[in-house]
Amino acid sequence: MQKIHASITAVGGYVPDYVLTNAELETMMDTTDEWIQSRTGIQERRILKGAGKGSSDMAVEAVKNLLAKRGISPKEIDLVICATTTPDMQFPATANVICDKAGMTNAWGYDVSAACSGFIFALTTGSQFIETGKHKKVIVIGVDKMSSILNYEDRTTAIIFGDGAGAVLLEPDTEGYGIIDSLQRTDGSGRVFLHQKAGGSVKPATIETVMNKEHYVYQEGQQVFKFAVKNMADVAAEIMGRNGLTADNVHWLVPHQANKRIINATADRMNLAPEKVMVNIHRYGNTTNGTLPLCLWEWENKMHRGDNIILAAFGGGFTWGSTYIRWAYDTPAKA
Ligand code: UT7
């Protein structure tokens, strides 16, 4: 019998309505639209507004979108894995909250924390439950409300991030489609360049940590950039090489959307033409765990059964990784 692969059979997405433009950022900090666009490629990003709204609220919308497209009940879902850096709260896991809010009452769930590589790590984890035959329907979510941990006085960091959610459904495939290969890497020594200083067990929240603005993203952009450019391109090239893929038979690159210059460097290393590269950073910025599934969501109608697709990401930790997917379907079911 053919090996069971985990194939993506539906994609859902959600971005909040509020559009934070570079022009509005110019009124909030010492920056310019010209600087942001030339250094990052970003024109605008979405922000989740409203008291009491968190990552789970965006994820639930993405999940509902996915279930409607696939025409299945939330009760059919076996497992939900949520990749997020901005969980609703420290505990319980946001996956649990999402299951409750979306009516996935027969599913169990947990969160994966791997910063911008979280979706790739969660996809790899979720695919194992399908490949072993243990589960039939697994939802993998990438979601972040980055605006909840941004210091809008830090012009170098705040300008790149936005809020959003994407989700994919994994089901068994025995015809050779689905997730064919994946690789993941971590290097904890990179944590000094990108982290949140307080709020964890090392430095619990106090009045001082709040006053010192230690609950925001701390990033040494140039350092992260240097590692991101090299490592994201390396893993993409490695997964192509070990699967006999070339620029000619790769149909799509789905890169993490952190900076257009990093995306270009990865595509160049793969010798890929720009039209094969999914890019929506100009409209959504860096949604951390949300970038990859949001790309799949937006490009769903353009992908075809049998397309060779490479996902690649790099993020805090450091973490990085790449996934090779043979896409399983042509036309998505109508929502
Ligand atoms: O998503 C996962 C991981 N994250 C990443 O992959 C992000 C990687 N890093 C980056 O994308 C870039 O480093 C940033 C976009 C964050 C920053 O761009 P950069 O080209 O590395 O800028 P920089 O920090 O080297 O700053 C260059 C100059 C500085 O001025 P001086 O010292 O040369 O006079 C900054 O003060 O640009 C200045 N600057 C700004 N100017 C206008 C920094 N931020 C801004 C700003 N507007 N928003």
Residues whose N, C-alpha, C, O or C-beta is under 5 A from the ligand:
A	BS01	UT7	D30 T31 T32 W35 R39 T40 C116 R155 T156 I159 G221 Q222 V224 F225 A228 A258 N259 N286 F314 G315 G316
